[in-house]
Amino acid sequence: MKHPIEAFRNPRTRPRALIWTGVVATLALAFLTFALAVTSTQWFCASGCHRIMDGAVNANAQSSHAKVSCVACHLPAGAGPLTFMIHKAQAGLSEVPPAIFGTYKLPLNLDNAVAKDRKQFPSSQCTQCHNTEKESGLKVVGNLKIDHQVHIAADLQCAWCHNRVAHPDKEHTDFISMEGCFRCHTLEGTGIKSQCGTCHVVTPTKTPNDHTEAFIKGGHAADVDAQRSCYTCHETSFCTDCHRKGAYPNN
């Protein structure tokens, strides 16, 4: 059997070899383009491949980003064709084996690692659509106010706060909450010292519904054990003054 290269060396067979090489290369390029296009669609991510992400897909369908394609957020913003292909190849190599062998754990990304990772989800993923310059000054939503420029100047990434905007659910912690804000802000201690008026237009005065008499007289130990932070509203002395005086048992 002759080596394929011989067809290019022989003047009589060279034209045919070049034509067939061109045909094969064109078909390969067309297939690659088609494959990239199909695997980048919302349908493929939701139904064709990532069935293990049904929870994330269903949550996304109820979000404000329901009509935004998956790759618009989950592939590097402004990436060129080569970066795009490399990223998809890396994602496939890391995600396909767990999907095939069932070695994944649900719910996925339970610790919000994707949102916390500056490399995986920098603010540039969001600012390719959202204009942060429009967020100048205080923005008031309901009884909350926030100065986005202060946070941007401190080099905080959008997803560090808006971690569930595209996938709202009950399984993952939503950082747009008092617990989320108090990862940095605090009434006392080593964090960014803040008061209620720092974020609230009107200081809340209503006692939470679960703060019943039974809860106050000793029924909140389970909440403390579950790491529910009392200090989002109360200073340490508010708790210690009662317990040190023996007003309520430590249970």
C-alpha positions as a Markdown table, in Angstrom:
| # | Residue | x | y | z |
|---|---|---|---|---|
| 1 | Met | 0.0 | 0.0 | 0.0 |
| 2 | Lys | 1.4 | 3.4 | -1.0 |
| 3 | His | 1.9 | 6.0 | 1.5 |
| 4 | Pro | -0.7 | 8.8 | 1.2 |
| 5 | Ile | 2.1 | 11.4 | 0.7 |
| 6 | Glu | 3.0 | 9.7 | -2.6 |
| 7 | Ala | -0.3 | 11.1 | -4.1 |
| 8 | Phe | 1.1 | 14.6 | -3.7 |
| 9 | Arg | 4.5 | 13.8 | -5.1 |
| 10 | Asn | 3.1 | 12.2 | -8.3 |
| 11 | Pro | 2.2 | 15.0 | -10.8 |
| 12 | Arg | -0.6 | 12.9 | -12.2 |
| 13 | Thr | -2.4 | 12.3 | -8.9 |
| 14 | Arg | -1.4 | 15.6 | -7.2 |
| 15 | Pro | -4.5 | 17.6 | -8.4 |
| 16 | Arg | -6.9 | 14.9 | -7.2 |
| 17 | Ala | -5.1 | 14.7 | -3.8 |
| 18 | Leu | -5.3 | 18.4 | -3.3 |
| 19 | Ile | -9.0 | 18.5 | -4.2 |
| 20 | Trp | -9.8 | 15.7 | -1.8 |
| 21 | Thr | -7.7 | 17.3 | 0.9 |
| 22 | Gly | -9.6 | 20.6 | 0.4 |
| 23 | Val | -13.0 | 18.7 | 0.6 |
| 24 | Val | -12.0 | 16.9 | 3.8 |
| 25 | Ala | -10.7 | 20.1 | 5.4 |
| 26 | Thr | -13.9 | 22.0 | 4.4 |
| 27 | Leu | -16.1 | 19.3 | 5.8 |
| 28 | Ala | -14.1 | 19.1 | 9.0 |
| 29 | Leu | -14.3 | 22.9 | 9.5 |
| 30 | Ala | -18.0 | 22.8 | 8.8 |
| 31 | Phe | -18.5 | 20.1 | 11.3 |
| 32 | Leu | -16.4 | 21.9 | 13.9 |
| 33 | Thr | -18.4 | 25.1 | 13.3 |
| 34 | Phe | -21.7 | 23.3 | 13.6 |
| 35 | Ala | -20.6 | 21.4 | 16.7 |
| 36 | Leu | -19.5 | 24.7 | 18.4 |
| 37 | Ala | -22.7 | 26.4 | 17.5 |
| 38 | Val | -24.9 | 23.5 | 18.7 |
| 39 | Thr | -23.0 | 23.0 | 22.0 |
| 40 | Ser | -23.3 | 26.7 | 22.8 |
| 41 | Thr | -27.1 | 26.8 | 22.7 |
| 42 | Gln | -29.4 | 27.0 | 25.7 |
| 43 | Trp | -31.0 | 23.8 | 24.5 |
| 44 | Phe | -27.8 | 21.8 | 24.5 |
| 45 | Cys | -26.8 | 23.0 | 27.9 |
| 46 | Ala | -30.2 | 22.4 | 29.4 |
| 47 | Ser | -31.4 | 19.2 | 27.6 |
| 48 | Gly | -28.7 | 17.8 | 25.3 |
| 49 | Cys | -25.9 | 17.6 | 27.8 |
| 50 | His | -26.0 | 18.9 | 31.4 |
| 51 | Arg | -29.0 | 16.9 | 32.7 |
| 52 | Ile | -27.3 | 16.9 | 36.0 |
| 53 | Met | -27.9 | 20.6 | 36.1 |
| 54 | Asp | -31.7 | 20.4 | 36.0 |
| 55 | Gly | -31.9 | 22.3 | 39.2 |
| 56 | Ala | -29.8 | 25.2 | 37.9 |
| 57 | Val | -31.6 | 25.2 | 34.6 |
| 58 | Asn | -35.0 | 25.3 | 36.3 |
| 59 | Ala | -33.9 | 28.1 | 38.6 |
| 60 | Asn | -32.5 | 30.0 | 35.6 |
| 61 | Ala | -35.9 | 29.7 | 33.8 |
| 62 | Gln | -37.5 | 31.7 | 36.7 |
| 63 | Ser | -34.8 | 34.4 | 36.8 |
| 64 | Ser | -34.3 | 37.7 | 35.1 |
| 65 | His | -31.6 | 36.1 | 33.0 |
| 66 | Ala | -33.8 | 33.3 | 31.6 |
| 67 | Lys | -33.3 | 34.5 | 28.0 |
| 68 | Val | -29.6 | 34.9 | 28.3 |
| 69 | Ser | -27.5 | 32.1 | 26.8 |
| 70 | Cys | -25.5 | 30.0 | 29.2 |
| 71 | Val | -22.2 | 30.7 | 27.3 |
| 72 | Ala | -22.8 | 34.4 | 27.6 |
| 73 | Cys | -22.0 | 34.2 | 31.3 |
| 74 | His | -20.1 | 30.9 | 31.6 |
| 75 | Leu | -17.4 | 31.5 | 28.9 |
| 76 | Pro | -14.8 | 34.3 | 29.1 |
| 77 | Ala | -16.2 | 37.7 | 28.1 |
| 78 | Gly | -14.9 | 38.9 | 24.8 |
| 79 | Ala | -13.0 | 35.7 | 24.2 |
| 80 | Gly | -11.6 | 35.1 | 20.7 |
| 81 | Pro | -12.2 | 31.9 | 18.8 |
| 82 | Leu | -9.1 | 30.1 | 20.1 |
| 83 | Thr | -9.8 | 31.0 | 23.8 |
| 84 | Phe | -13.4 | 30.0 | 23.2 |
| 85 | Met | -12.5 | 26.5 | 21.9 |
| 86 | Ile | -9.9 | 25.9 | 24.6 |
| 87 | His | -12.3 | 26.8 | 27.3 |
| 88 | Lys | -15.0 | 24.5 | 25.9 |
| 89 | Ala | -12.5 | 21.7 | 25.6 |
| 90 | Gln | -11.4 | 22.2 | 29.2 |
| 91 | Ala | -15.0 | 22.3 | 30.4 |
| 92 | Gly | -15.8 | 19.1 | 28.5 |
| 93 | Leu | -12.8 | 17.2 | 29.9 |
| 94 | Ser | -13.6 | 18.2 | 33.5 |
| 95 | Glu | -17.4 | 17.8 | 33.3 |
| 96 | Val | -18.1 | 14.9 | 31.0 |
| 97 | Pro | -16.5 | 12.1 | 33.1 |
| 98 | Pro | -18.5 | 13.0 | 36.3 |
| 99 | Ala | -21.6 | 13.1 | 34.2 |
| 100 | Ile | -20.9 | 9.7 | 32.7 |
| 101 | Phe | -19.8 | 7.9 | 35.9 |
| 102 | Gly | -22.2 | 9.7 | 38.3 |
| 103 | Thr | -19.4 | 11.0 | 40.5 |
| 104 | Tyr | -21.0 | 14.4 | 40.9 |
| 105 | Lys | -22.7 | 15.7 | 44.1 |
| 106 | Leu | -26.0 | 17.5 | 44.1 |
| 107 | Pro | -26.8 | 20.3 | 44.4 |
| 108 | Leu | -23.8 | 21.5 | 42.3 |
| 109 | Asn | -21.6 | 24.4 | 43.5 |
| 110 | Leu | -23.2 | 24.3 | 47.0 |
| 111 | Asp | -20.6 | 26.6 | 48.5 |
| 112 | Asn | -21.0 | 29.1 | 45.7 |
| 113 | Ala | -17.3 | 28.6 | 44.7 |
| 114 | Val | -18.0 | 29.8 | 41.1 |
| 115 | Ala | -19.3 | 33.2 | 42.3 |
| 116 | Lys | -16.5 | 33.6 | 44.8 |
| 117 | Asp | -13.7 | 32.8 | 42.2 |
| 118 | Arg | -12.4 | 36.0 | 40.6 |
| 119 | Lys | -10.9 | 34.0 | 37.7 |
| 120 | Gln | -14.0 | 32.0 | 37.0 |
| 121 | Phe | -16.5 | 34.8 | 37.3 |
| 122 | Pro | -14.9 | 38.3 | 37.2 |
| 123 | Ser | -17.1 | 41.4 | 37.0 |
| 124 | Ser | -16.3 | 41.5 | 33.2 |
| 125 | Gln | -18.8 | 38.7 | 32.8 |
| 126 | Cys | -21.5 | 41.1 | 34.0 |
| 127 | Thr | -20.3 | 44.4 | 32.6 |
| 128 | Gln | -20.4 | 43.1 | 29.0 |
| 129 | Cys | -24.1 | 43.8 | 29.3 |
| 130 | His | -24.6 | 45.9 | 32.5 |
| 131 | Asn | -23.2 | 49.4 | 32.5 |
| 132 | Thr | -21.8 | 50.2 | 36.0 |
| 133 | Glu | -21.4 | 53.9 | 35.2 |
| 134 | Lys | -25.2 | 54.1 | 35.5 |
| 135 | Glu | -25.0 | 52.9 | 39.0 |
| 136 | Ser | -23.4 | 56.1 | 40.3 |
| 137 | Gly | -24.5 | 57.5 | 43.7 |
| 138 | Leu | -26.9 | 55.8 | 46.1 |
| 139 | Lys | -29.4 | 53.3 | 44.6 |
| 140 | Val | -32.5 | 52.8 | 46.7 |
| 141 | Val | -34.6 | 49.6 | 46.4 |
| 142 | Gly | -37.4 | 49.4 | 48.9 |
| 143 | Asn | -35.9 | 50.1 | 52.3 |
| 144 | Leu | -32.3 | 49.4 | 51.2 |
| 145 | Lys | -29.7 | 51.7 | 49.7 |
| 146 | Ile | -26.3 | 50.9 | 48.3 |
| 147 | Asp | -23.5 | 52.8 | 46.6 |
| 148 | His | -22.2 | 50.5 | 43.9 |
| 149 | Gln | -19.3 | 52.7 | 43.1 |
| 150 | Val | -17.9 | 52.3 | 46.6 |
| 151 | His | -17.9 | 48.6 | 46.2 |
| 152 | Ile | -16.5 | 48.8 | 42.6 |
| 153 | Ala | -13.6 | 51.0 | 43.9 |
| 154 | Ala | -12.8 | 48.5 | 46.5 |
| 155 | Asp | -12.4 | 45.9 | 43.7 |
| 156 | Leu | -15.3 | 43.8 | 44.8 |
| 157 | Gln | -16.6 | 41.5 | 42.0 |
| 158 | Cys | -20.3 | 41.7 | 41.0 |
| 159 | Ala | -20.9 | 38.0 | 41.7 |
| 160 | Trp | -19.6 | 38.3 | 45.3 |
| 161 | Cys | -23.0 | 39.9 | 46.1 |
| 162 | His | -25.2 | 39.0 | 43.1 |
| 163 | Asn | -24.3 | 35.3 | 43.2 |
| 164 | Arg | -27.8 | 33.9 | 42.6 |
| 165 | Val | -29.3 | 36.5 | 40.3 |
| 166 | Ala | -29.4 | 34.0 | 37.4 |
| 167 | His | -30.1 | 30.9 | 39.4 |
| 168 | Pro | -32.3 | 31.8 | 42.4 |
| 169 | Asp | -33.1 | 28.8 | 44.5 |
| 170 | Lys | -33.5 | 27.6 | 48.1 |
| 171 | Glu | -30.5 | 25.3 | 48.2 |
| 172 | His | -27.8 | 27.9 | 47.8 |
| 173 | Thr | -27.0 | 30.9 | 50.0 |
| 174 | Asp | -28.1 | 34.2 | 48.4 |
| 175 | Phe | -25.5 | 36.8 | 49.3 |
| 176 | Ile | -28.2 | 39.6 | 48.7 |
| 177 | Ser | -29.2 | 39.1 | 52.4 |
| 178 | Met | -28.2 | 40.4 | 55.7 |
| 179 | Glu | -26.1 | 37.3 | 56.3 |
| 180 | Gly | -24.4 | 37.9 | 52.9 |
| 181 | Cys | -23.7 | 41.6 | 53.7 |
| 182 | Phe | -22.3 | 40.7 | 57.1 |
| 183 | Arg | -19.5 | 38.7 | 55.5 |
| 184 | Cys | -17.8 | 42.1 | 55.3 |
| 185 | His | -20.0 | 44.5 | 57.3 |
| 186 | Thr | -20.4 | 44.3 | 61.1 |
| 187 | Leu | -21.8 | 46.2 | 64.0 |
| 188 | Glu | -18.5 | 45.7 | 65.8 |
| 189 | Gly | -15.3 | 43.7 | 65.6 |
| 190 | Thr | -12.8 | 43.5 | 62.7 |
| 191 | Gly | -15.1 | 43.9 | 59.7 |
| 192 | Ile | -16.3 | 47.1 | 58.1 |
| 193 | Lys | -18.1 | 48.8 | 60.9 |
| 194 | Ser | -21.6 | 49.7 | 59.9 |
| 195 | Gln | -24.9 | 50.7 | 61.5 |
| 196 | Cys | -28.4 | 49.9 | 60.4 |
| 197 | Gly | -28.6 | 53.3 | 58.6 |
| 198 | Thr | -25.7 | 52.3 | 56.5 |
| 199 | Cys | -27.9 | 50.1 | 54.3 |
| 200 | His | -31.4 | 50.8 | 55.5 |
| 201 | Val | -33.3 | 53.9 | 54.5 |
| 202 | Val | -35.5 | 53.6 | 57.6 |
| 203 | Thr | -34.1 | 51.6 | 60.5 |
| 204 | Pro | -36.2 | 48.4 | 60.9 |
| 205 | Thr | -38.2 | 48.4 | 64.2 |
| 206 | Lys | -40.4 | 45.3 | 63.7 |
| 207 | Thr | -39.3 | 42.2 | 65.6 |
| 208 | Pro | -38.9 | 39.2 | 63.4 |
| 209 | Asn | -41.9 | 36.8 | 63.5 |
| 210 | Asp | -39.8 | 34.0 | 64.8 |
| 211 | His | -38.7 | 36.0 | 67.9 |
| 212 | Thr | -41.5 | 34.7 | 70.1 |
| 213 | Glu | -41.4 | 34.8 | 73.9 |
| 214 | Ala | -40.4 | 31.1 | 73.9 |
| 215 | Phe | -37.6 | 31.9 | 71.4 |
| 216 | Ile | -36.3 | 34.8 | 73.6 |
| 217 | Lys | -36.4 | 32.8 | 76.8 |
| 218 | Gly | -34.1 | 30.1 | 75.6 |
| 219 | Gly | -35.4 | 28.7 | 72.4 |
| 220 | His | -32.7 | 30.2 | 70.1 |
| 221 | Ala | -29.8 | 27.8 | 71.0 |
| 222 | Ala | -30.5 | 25.8 | 67.9 |
| 223 | Asp | -30.3 | 28.9 | 65.7 |
| 224 | Val | -26.9 | 29.7 | 67.2 |
| 225 | Asp | -25.7 | 26.1 | 66.7 |
| 226 | Ala | -26.8 | 26.4 | 63.1 |
| 227 | Gln | -24.6 | 29.5 | 62.8 |
| 228 | Arg | -27.4 | 31.9 | 62.3 |
| 229 | Ser | -25.8 | 35.2 | 63.1 |
| 230 | Cys | -27.5 | 37.1 | 65.9 |
| 231 | Tyr | -24.9 | 39.9 | 65.3 |
| 232 | Thr | -26.5 | 41.1 | 62.1 |
| 233 | Cys | -28.9 | 43.1 | 64.3 |
| 234 | His | -27.4 | 42.9 | 67.8 |
| 235 | Glu | -24.1 | 43.8 | 69.3 |
| 236 | Thr | -22.4 | 41.2 | 71.4 |
| 237 | Ser | -23.3 | 43.0 | 74.6 |
| 238 | Phe | -27.0 | 42.6 | 73.7 |
| 239 | Cys | -26.6 | 38.8 | 74.2 |
| 240 | Thr | -23.9 | 38.7 | 76.9 |
| 241 | Asp | -25.7 | 41.1 | 79.2 |
| 242 | Cys | -28.7 | 38.8 | 79.5 |
| 243 | His | -26.7 | 35.6 | 79.9 |
| 244 | Arg | -24.2 | 37.0 | 82.4 |
| 245 | Lys | -26.9 | 38.4 | 84.6 |
| 246 | Gly | -28.5 | 35.0 | 84.6 |
| 247 | Ala | -31.7 | 36.3 | 83.2 |
| 248 | Tyr | -31.9 | 33.3 | 80.8 |
| 249 | Pro | -30.1 | 29.9 | 80.8 |
| 250 | Asn | -27.4 | 29.2 | 78.2 |
| 251 | Asn | -29.5 | 26.8 | 76.2 |
